[in-house]
């Protein structure tokens, strides 16, 4: 008889039973094979993403020009972790200044506009602006007129001993004519400005009685009505007091000396509108005065530049419209506003996380940013051609260039006064649209970014986003932080955590004090410290958040990290990358969450998968961000800048970068190098 189980068994019956040791081993082997397969697939996916979804090189003409600009100014032989200023600006020599270079480009653009052949409506602002520029450039006619135009002006003022006949006129009458008709202020400067919150209003008729203040100011600011009780803001009372005493003494014994002083000052002011002999004498006098004050000689400027500047001064609305039409079209303005919105939103988010602000102060600060007005490109007033036609009606050009200049001076002064007589005056820009200086107005709570600043190499809609955020974006953030300067002053934020704030301020002061200053440069004062704080905060706001951003993940960040580890620590392994991925996405945080909030560039980087880089620079988007920031600061420090409220350019680069952990991470800086210190400060 056969056994009970003598029939042939199936393959499944021959496997170990579940729960037995052989079955457990087999299960672990199968699981390992599956995990390895998933990891292999994940590695292939990462490789595909890196190769196909990474930043593409921008091959447009504007990007290629910017790349060439970076190559021409930078010195890649310099170690970025010890001297990033030299790395970005090492080939800059002489008096180069990145802002002045851009300002010169803008003036060249205005020159091309003014020298273009166009047909304008008779009597229009465009026609008068072009006629004025052409008469300024017509040096033959100016030389042919000689001293005749100036002699006529001097005779109207009572003459001058040097020029011949002299009539001893009333001192205050001459002063009144100089101020109102010629825009010349021989003893003091008087101008209209926004009314401050707490004006200082001394009675200057009593402390400086030699000047007929009411008569002189009334003539200068006609048709504004003034009275003896008019409130005035005086910047230097002691000077006015001493000046008045000196004038009274000279009126008794040296009246002709006072007349000569006033006429000579007027000649110096008008000399650019006169023939070459006057201009040579003016340059010689200026050179002698600079030698006495131990200043280097001024560089000679071409005639066209002075003519462009004067035309822009007298015909700003007309030139503003022409400049913006060519250099700041609607698409460029839209891109600039998008950048500003990202910077502003990043600042608001950052304010919620400042440890030295309590909730009440945070809410106040956020409301102040939300209520801020921004003017981009040019003011609306300057872009209305109908206003320009009305404003230029009183300008009479000719019969010589000097008379054209004087007519424009009077017209400009009248326009300024009229703007202050409007019932609801708009913010009057302190800069022209083609200039390169952004600013924040405390009185009007307006931040201004002129079109001339938002130009290559600082900004262009076709640039990689890293360039725009690093250059123009950091400038925007810097200006926004001017809103909160008062909070950093002693007693400026009584509701804040005073201890935490003072610790942060002291830390930042020590941080900057540790940097060596180039010889002959100024270390700065309290105003410089406020600018340093805005530099550090501006860079941090414009920068991306490294590890977290709205639960998304930046593959560009991962790729940069991998490249950094490959260069410093050899080939990286998949497990390390997986841990970085978990930390970056927030799936498995490593340690406590960092206090830094989401910042401007990171948001745009994560949502824009079409990020580009500059070709053949071998820089990641994040590295380009820092390079573009430093490029803005490229210039050589000089002694005449010793009174600038900003730090020297080296310090404006190294101070903020060394305060930013991301810089050391993306440039693989070893701990303890100049730009990767062992400790950092966080103020903003």
C-alpha positions in Angstrom: 0.0 0.0 0.0 1.2 3.4 -0.8 1.6 6.2 1.7 -1.1 8.8 2.1 0.9 11.6 0.5 2.5 9.6 -2.2 1.0 11.7 -5.1 3.1 14.5 -6.7 3.0 17.9 -4.9 2.5 21.3 -6.6 5.2 24.1 -6.6 3.2 26.1 -4.1 3.1 23.1 -1.7 6.9 22.8 -1.9 7.4 26.4 -0.6 8.2 26.9 3.1 5.1 27.5 5.2 4.4 31.2 6.2 5.9 31.8 9.6 8.8 29.4 9.0 12.4 30.8 9.0 13.0 30.1 5.2 9.9 32.0 4.3 11.0 35.0 6.4 14.3 35.1 4.7 12.8 34.9 1.2 10.3 37.7 2.1 13.2 40.0 3.2 15.1 39.3 0.0 12.0 40.1 -2.2 11.4 43.3 -0.2 15.1 44.4 -0.6 14.8 43.8 -4.4 11.7 45.9 -4.6 13.3 48.8 -2.6 16.5 48.7 -4.7 14.3 48.8 -7.8 12.4 51.8 -6.5 15.7 53.6 -5.6 17.1 52.8 -9.0 13.9 54.3 -10.6 14.2 57.3 -8.3 17.8 57.8 -9.3 16.9 57.6 -13.0 14.1 60.1 -12.3 16.5 62.5 -10.6 19.0 62.2 -13.4 16.3 63.0 -15.9 15.1 66.0 -14.0 18.6 67.3 -13.5 19.4 66.9 -17.2 16.1 68.1 -18.7 14.4 70.3 -16.1 17.4 72.3 -14.8 18.0 75.9 -15.7 18.6 76.5 -19.4 21.2 79.0 -20.6 19.8 82.3 -21.8 21.2 83.0 -25.3 19.4 86.3 -26.0 21.4 89.3 -26.8 20.7 91.0 -23.5 21.9 87.9 -21.6 25.0 87.6 -23.7 25.8 91.3 -23.1 25.4 90.8 -19.4 27.6 87.8 -19.4 30.3 89.7 -21.2 29.9 92.6 -18.7 30.4 90.1 -15.8 33.4 88.6 -17.5 35.0 92.0 -18.1 34.6 93.2 -14.5 35.1 89.9 -12.6 38.2 88.0 -11.7 37.5 84.3 -11.3 41.0 83.6 -10.0 40.0 85.2 -6.7 38.6 82.9 -4.1 34.9 83.9 -3.7 34.8 82.7 0.0 37.5 85.2 1.0 37.1 88.1 -1.4 33.8 88.0 -3.3 34.1 91.7 -4.1 37.4 90.8 -6.0 35.7 87.8 -7.5 32.9 90.0 -9.0 34.7 93.3 -9.4 38.4 92.5 -9.5 39.0 93.9 -13.0 37.3 97.3 -12.2 39.9 100.0 -12.2 40.2 103.8 -11.8 37.1 105.8 -11.2 34.6 103.2 -12.4 31.3 103.2 -10.6 28.4 100.9 -11.5 25.7 103.5 -10.8 27.6 106.3 -12.6 28.2 104.0 -15.5 24.5 103.4 -15.8 23.7 107.1 -15.4 26.1 107.9 -18.3 24.3 105.3 -20.5 21.0 106.9 -19.7 22.4 110.3 -20.7 23.7 108.9 -23.9 20.2 107.6 -24.6 18.8 111.1 -24.0 21.5 112.5 -26.3 20.4 110.1 -29.1 16.8 111.2 -28.6 17.7 114.9 -28.7 19.9 114.5 -31.8 17.3 112.5 -33.8 15.7 114.2 -36.7 12.0 114.6 -35.9 9.2 117.0 -36.8 7.4 118.4 -33.9 4.3 120.6 -33.5 5.2 124.3 -33.6 5.5 125.7 -30.0 5.3 122.2 -28.4 7.5 121.2 -25.5 9.4 118.8 -27.8 10.2 121.5 -30.3 11.4 123.9 -27.5 13.5 121.1 -25.8 15.2 120.2 -29.1 15.8 123.9 -29.9 17.3 124.5 -26.5 19.6 121.5 -26.8 20.8 122.5 -30.3 21.5 126.1 -29.2 23.5 124.7 -26.3 25.6 122.6 -28.7 26.0 125.5 -31.1 29.4 126.6 -29.7 30.1 128.8 -32.8 27.1 131.0 -32.1 28.1 131.2 -28.4 31.7 132.1 -29.2 30.5 134.7 -31.7 28.3 136.4 -29.0 31.3 136.8 -26.8 30.9 138.9 -23.6 27.9 140.9 -25.0 25.1 138.8 -23.3 26.8 138.8 -19.9 27.5 142.6 -20.1 23.8 143.2 -20.6 23.0 141.2 -17.5 25.6 143.0 -15.4 24.3 146.4 -16.4 20.7 145.4 -15.4 22.2 144.6 -11.9 23.9 148.0 -11.6 27.2 147.3 -13.2 30.5 146.0 -11.8 33.8 147.8 -11.2 35.7 145.1 -13.3 33.4 145.6 -16.3 33.4 149.4 -16.2 30.5 151.6 -15.0 29.1 150.8 -11.5 26.1 152.2 -9.8 25.9 151.6 -6.1 22.3 150.2 -5.9 20.4 149.1 -2.9 21.9 145.9 -1.5 18.6 144.1 -0.9 17.3 145.1 -4.3 20.3 143.5 -6.0 19.9 140.4 -3.8 16.2 140.2 -4.7 16.9 140.4 -8.4 19.6 137.7 -8.2 17.3 135.3 -6.3 14.1 135.9 -8.4 15.3 136.6 -11.9 18.6 134.7 -12.1 18.2 131.8 -9.7 21.4 132.8 -7.9 21.7 132.8 -4.1 25.0 134.3 -3.1 24.7 134.1 0.7 22.1 131.4 1.5 19.8 129.0 -0.3 16.0 129.2 -0.2 13.7 126.6 -1.6 10.3 125.0 -1.2 9.8 121.6 0.2 7.3 119.4 2.0 6.2 120.7 5.3 7.8 118.6 8.1 6.0 117.3 11.1 7.7 119.6 13.6 9.0 122.7 11.9 11.6 124.9 13.5 10.4 128.5 13.0 12.7 131.1 14.3 12.0 134.8 13.4 14.8 135.3 11.0 14.0 139.1 10.6 15.2 139.5 14.1 18.2 137.2 14.2 19.5 138.2 10.7 18.2 141.8 10.1 20.6 142.7 7.3 18.4 140.7 4.8 15.0 142.0 3.8 13.6 138.5 4.1 10.0 139.1 3.2 10.8 141.1 0.1 13.4 138.7 -1.2 11.4 135.5 -0.5 8.2 137.1 -1.9 9.9 138.0 -5.2 11.5 134.5 -5.4 8.3 132.6 -4.7 5.8 134.7 -6.6 2.8 134.3 -6.8 2.8 132.6 -3.4 1.5 135.0 -0.8 3.9 135.5 2.2 3.6 137.4 5.4 5.9 138.3 8.4 4.3 135.5 10.3 5.1 132.9 7.7 6.5 129.7 9.1 10.0 128.9 7.9 12.3 126.0 8.4 15.9 127.2 9.0 18.7 124.6 8.8 21.6 126.7 10.2 20.5 129.6 12.4 24.0 130.3 13.7 25.3 130.8 10.1 22.5 133.2 9.2 23.1 135.2 12.3 26.9 135.6 11.6 26.3 136.2 7.9 23.9 139.0 8.7 26.4 140.7 11.0 29.2 140.4 8.4 26.9 141.9 5.7 26.0 144.9 8.0 29.7 145.6 8.6 30.6 145.5 4.9 27.6 147.7 3.9 29.2 150.5 6.0 32.8 150.2 4.7 33.0 147.8 1.7 29.8 148.1 -0.3 31.6 147.6 -3.6 33.2 144.3 -2.2 29.7 142.9 -1.6 28.6 143.9 -5.1 31.7 142.2 -6.6 31.0 139.1 -4.5 27.4 138.8 -5.8 28.3 139.5 -9.4 31.3 137.2 -9.4 29.1 134.4 -8.1 26.5 135.0 -10.8 29.2 134.9 -13.5 30.4 131.6 -12.1 26.8 130.2 -12.2 26.2 131.4 -15.7 29.6 130.5 -17.2 28.4 127.2 -18.8 26.2 129.4 -21.0 29.0 131.7 -22.0 32.0 131.3 -24.4 35.0 129.1 -23.8 37.1 131.8 -22.0 34.6 131.9 -19.1 34.5 128.1 -18.9 38.3 127.8 -18.9 38.5 130.4 -16.0 35.8 128.6 -14.1 37.6 125.2 -14.4 40.9 126.9 -13.3 39.2 128.4 -10.2 37.5 125.1 -9.4 40.9 123.3 -9.7 42.6 125.8 -7.3 39.8 125.4 -4.8 40.0 121.6 -4.9 43.8 121.8 -4.4 43.3 123.9 -1.2 40.9 121.3 0.2 43.2 118.5 -0.9 40.7 117.0 -3.3 41.7 115.4 -6.6 40.9 117.4 -9.8 37.6 117.0 -11.4 37.5 115.1 -14.7 36.6 117.2 -17.7 33.2 116.4 -19.2 32.1 116.6 -22.8 29.9 119.5 -23.9 27.0 117.2 -24.9 26.6 115.9 -21.3 26.1 119.4 -19.8 23.6 120.2 -22.6 21.7 117.0 -22.0 21.6 117.8 -18.2 20.4 121.3 -18.7 17.7 120.3 -21.2 16.5 117.6 -18.8 16.4 120.2 -16.0 14.3 122.7 -17.9 12.2 120.3 -20.0 11.8 117.4 -17.7 8.2 116.4 -18.5 8.9 116.3 -22.2 12.2 114.3 -21.9 10.6 112.0 -19.3 7.9 111.0 -21.8 10.4 110.4 -24.6 12.8 108.5 -22.3 10.1 106.3 -20.8 8.6 105.6 -24.2 12.0 104.2 -25.4 13.5 102.7 -22.3 10.6 101.7 -20.0 7.7 100.3 -22.1 4.6 98.8 -20.5 6.1 95.2 -20.5 9.2 96.4 -18.6 7.1 98.3 -16.1 4.9 95.3 -15.6 7.9 93.1 -14.9 9.3 95.7 -12.5 6.0 95.9 -10.6 5.9 92.1 -10.4 9.4 92.1 -8.9 8.5 94.9 -6.4 5.3 93.0 -5.3 7.4 89.9 -4.6 9.8 91.9 -2.5 7.1 93.7 -0.6 5.2 90.5 0.1 8.5 88.9 1.4 9.0 91.9 3.7 5.5 91.6 5.1 6.1 87.9 5.7 9.4 88.5 7.4 8.0 91.1 9.7 5.8 88.4 11.2 8.8 86.5 12.4 11.1 89.1 13.9 11.8 88.1 17.5 12.3 91.6 18.7 8.8 92.8 17.6 5.7 92.1 19.6 2.4 91.4 17.9 1.2 95.0 18.1 4.4 96.4 16.5 4.3 93.6 13.8 0.7 94.6 12.9 1.7 98.3 12.8 4.7 97.5 10.6 2.7 95.3 8.2 0.0 98.0 7.8 2.6 100.6 7.1 4.0 98.5 4.3 0.6 97.8 2.9 -0.3 101.5 2.8 2.9 102.4 1.0 2.6 104.0 -2.4 5.1 103.1 -5.1 5.9 105.2 -8.2 7.7 103.3 -10.9 9.4 104.6 -14.0 8.2 108.2 -14.0 5.6 110.3 -12.2 2.1 110.6 -13.8 2.6 114.4 -13.8 5.7 114.1 -16.0 4.0 111.9 -18.6 1.1 114.2 -19.4 2.0 116.1 -22.6 -0.9 118.6 -22.2 0.7 119.8 -19.0 4.1 120.2 -20.7 2.6 122.4 -23.4 1.0 124.7 -20.8 4.1 124.9 -18.7 6.5 125.9 -21.5 4.4 128.9 -22.8 6.5 131.4 -20.9 9.8 130.2 -22.3 11.3 132.5 -24.9 14.3 131.1 -26.6 16.9 133.6 -27.9 18.2 136.0 -29.1 21.3 134.3 -27.6 21.9 131.2 -25.5 22.4 133.0 -22.2 19.0 134.7 -22.6 17.4 131.2 -23.4 19.0 129.8 -20.2 17.6 132.7 -18.1 14.2 132.4 -19.5 14.2 128.7 -18.7 15.4 129.4 -15.1 12.5 131.7 -14.5 10.0 129.4 -16.0 11.2 126.4 -13.9 11.1 128.4 -10.7 7.5 129.5 -11.5 6.5 125.9 -12.2 7.9 124.7 -8.9 5.9 127.4 -7.0 2.7 126.6 -8.9 3.1 122.9 -8.0 3.0 123.8 -4.3 -0.1 126.0 -4.7 -2.2 123.1 -5.9 -4.9 122.1 -3.4 -3.8 118.4 -3.3 -0.2 118.4 -4.6 1.2 115.1 -5.8 4.5 113.8 -4.6 7.1 115.8 -6.5 10.0 113.5 -7.5 13.4 114.4 -6.2 15.0 112.7 -9.2 14.4 112.7 -12.9 13.1 109.5 -14.5 16.5 108.9 -16.2 18.5 109.1 -13.0 19.6 106.0 -11.0 18.7 106.9 -7.4 15.8 105.2 -5.7 14.5 106.7 -2.5 11.8 106.6 0.2 9.9 109.8 1.0 9.0 109.9 4.7 6.6 112.9 4.4 4.5 111.3 1.5 5.1 107.7 2.4 6.1 107.0 -1.2 8.9 104.9 -2.5 10.3 105.9 -5.9 12.1 103.7 -8.5 13.0 105.8 -11.6 13.1 104.2 -15.0 16.8 105.0 -15.3 17.6 102.6 -12.4 15.6 99.7 -13.9 17.9 99.2 -16.9 20.7 96.7 -17.8 22.8 95.6 -16.1 20.6 96.0 -13.0 17.2 94.9 -14.5 15.7 93.6 -17.7 12.5 91.5 -18.3 14.6 89.0 -20.3 17.2 88.5 -17.7 17.3 85.3 -15.5 15.2 85.9 -12.4 18.3 85.5 -10.3 19.8 88.6 -11.8 16.7 90.8 -11.3 16.2 89.6 -7.7 19.9 90.0 -6.8 20.4 93.4 -8.3 17.2 95.4 -8.6 15.3 93.3 -6.0 17.9 93.9 -3.3 17.8 97.7 -4.0 14.0 97.6 -3.7 14.2 95.8 -0.4 16.8 98.2 0.9 14.6 101.2 0.2 11.6 99.5 1.9 13.6 99.0 5.0 14.1 102.8 5.2 10.5 102.9 6.4 11.6 101.4 9.7 14.8 103.4 10.4 13.1 105.1 13.3 12.6 101.7 15.1 16.3 101.1 15.2 17.1 104.5 16.9 17.4 104.8 20.7 13.8 104.8 22.1 12.3 104.5 18.6 10.4 101.3 19.4 9.2 101.4 23.1 6.8 98.5 22.5 9.6 96.2 21.1 11.6 93.7 23.1 14.3 96.2 23.9 16.8 93.6 25.0 16.5 91.4 21.9 16.6 94.5 19.6 19.8 95.8 21.3 21.4 92.4 21.1 20.8 92.2 17.4 22.0 95.8 16.8 25.2 95.2 18.9 25.8 92.0 17.1 25.6 93.7 13.7 27.9 96.5 14.8 30.5 94.0 16.0 30.1 92.0 12.8 30.9 95.0 10.6 33.7 96.3 12.9 35.5 93.0 12.4 36.1 93.7 8.6 39.3 95.5 7.6 38.7 98.8 5.7 40.6 99.7 2.6 43.1 102.5 3.2 41.7 106.0 2.8 38.1 105.0 3.3 35.6 106.1 5.9 34.4 103.7 8.6 31.0 105.4 9.0 28.8 106.6 11.8 25.2 106.0 13.0 23.8 106.8 9.6 26.2 104.4 8.0 25.1 101.7 10.5 21.5 102.2 9.4 22.5 101.8 5.8 24.4 98.6 6.7 21.4 97.2 8.4 19.3 98.0 5.3 22.0 96.3 3.1 21.9 93.1 5.2 18.1 93.0 5.4 17.6 93.9 1.8 19.7 91.0 0.6 18.0 88.6 3.0 14.5 89.7 1.8 15.4 89.4 -1.8 17.0 86.0 -1.3 15.3 82.6 -1.5 14.5 80.5 1.5 16.8 77.5 1.5 14.9 74.6 3.0 11.2 75.3 2.9 8.9 77.2 0.7 5.1 76.5 0.8 5.7 72.7 0.9 7.3 72.7 -2.5 10.8 71.7 -3.5 13.4 73.4 -5.6 15.4 70.9 -7.7 17.9 73.7 -8.4 18.7 73.9 -4.7 19.2 70.1 -4.6 21.4 70.1 -7.7 23.6 72.9 -6.3 23.9 71.0 -3.0 25.0 67.9 -4.8 27.6 69.7 -6.9 28.9 71.4 -3.7 29.3 68.0 -1.9 30.8 66.4 -5.0 33.5 69.1 -5.2 34.3 69.1 -1.4 33.6 65.6 -0.1 33.8 63.3 -3.1 30.9 61.5 -4.8 27.7 61.9 -3.0 25.5 58.9 -2.2 21.8 58.5 -2.8 21.0 58.2 0.9 22.5 61.7 1.6 20.4 63.2 -1.2 17.3 61.5 0.1 17.8 63.0 3.6 18.3 66.4 2.0 15.2 66.0 0.0 13.2 65.1 3.1 14.6 68.1 4.9 13.9 70.4 2.0 10.3 69.3 1.5 9.5 69.1 5.1 8.5 65.5 5.0 11.0 64.6 7.7 12.5 67.7 9.3 16.0 67.5 10.6 16.1 69.3 13.9 14.0 72.3 14.8 12.5 74.5 12.1 14.6 77.4 11.1 13.1 80.8 12.0 13.6 82.3 8.6 10.4 82.9 6.6 9.8 82.3 3.0 11.6 84.9 1.0 11.1 86.6 -2.4 13.4 84.8 -4.8 12.5 81.3 -3.5 8.8 81.7 -4.2 9.5 82.7 -7.8 12.1 80.0 -8.2 9.7 77.3 -7.1 6.8 78.4 -9.2 8.8 79.2 -12.3 10.3 76.0 -13.7 11.8 77.9 -16.7 14.6 79.5 -14.7 17.6 80.4 -16.9 21.3 81.1 -16.3 23.9 83.1 -18.0 25.8 80.9 -20.5 29.3 79.7 -20.0 29.7 81.3 -16.5 29.4 78.0 -14.7 27.2 79.6 -12.0 24.0 78.2 -10.7 20.9 80.5 -10.4 21.7 81.0 -6.7 25.3 81.9 -7.4 24.2 84.3 -10.1 21.9 85.9 -7.5 24.8 86.8 -5.3 27.0 87.8 -8.3 24.4 90.2 -9.5 24.1 91.7 -6.0 27.8 92.3 -5.8 27.9 93.7 -9.4 25.7 96.6 -8.3 28.4 97.6 -5.8 31.3 97.5 -8.3 33.4 100.7 -7.9 36.6 101.9 -6.5 36.5 103.7 -3.2 37.8 107.2 -3.3 38.6 109.9 -0.7 35.9 112.3 -1.9 33.3 109.8 -0.8 34.4 110.0 2.8 31.1 111.7 3.8 28.9 109.2 2.1 26.4 107.6 4.5 27.1 104.2 2.9 30.0 101.9 3.7 32.8 101.4 1.2 31.9 99.1 -1.6 34.0 96.2 -0.3 32.1 96.3 3.0 28.7 96.6 1.3 29.4 93.3 -0.4 31.2 91.3 2.3 29.0 92.5 5.2 25.7 91.2 3.9 27.1 88.1 2.2 28.9 86.9 5.4 25.6 87.4 7.2 23.8 85.1 4.8 24.3 81.3 5.5 23.0 80.5 2.0 26.0 82.2 0.4 28.5 79.9 2.1 26.3 76.9 1.2 26.1 77.7 -2.5 29.8 78.6 -2.8 30.9 75.7 -0.6 32.8 78.0 1.8 34.7 76.2 4.6 33.7 77.1 8.1 35.9 80.0 9.4 36.6 81.7 6.1 35.9 85.4 5.9 32.4 84.9 4.3 31.4 81.9 6.4 31.9 83.0 10.0 31.1 80.8 13.0 28.3 83.1 14.1 25.9 85.5 12.5 23.3 88.2 13.4 19.7 88.4 12.5 18.1 91.9 12.7 15.7 91.9 9.8 
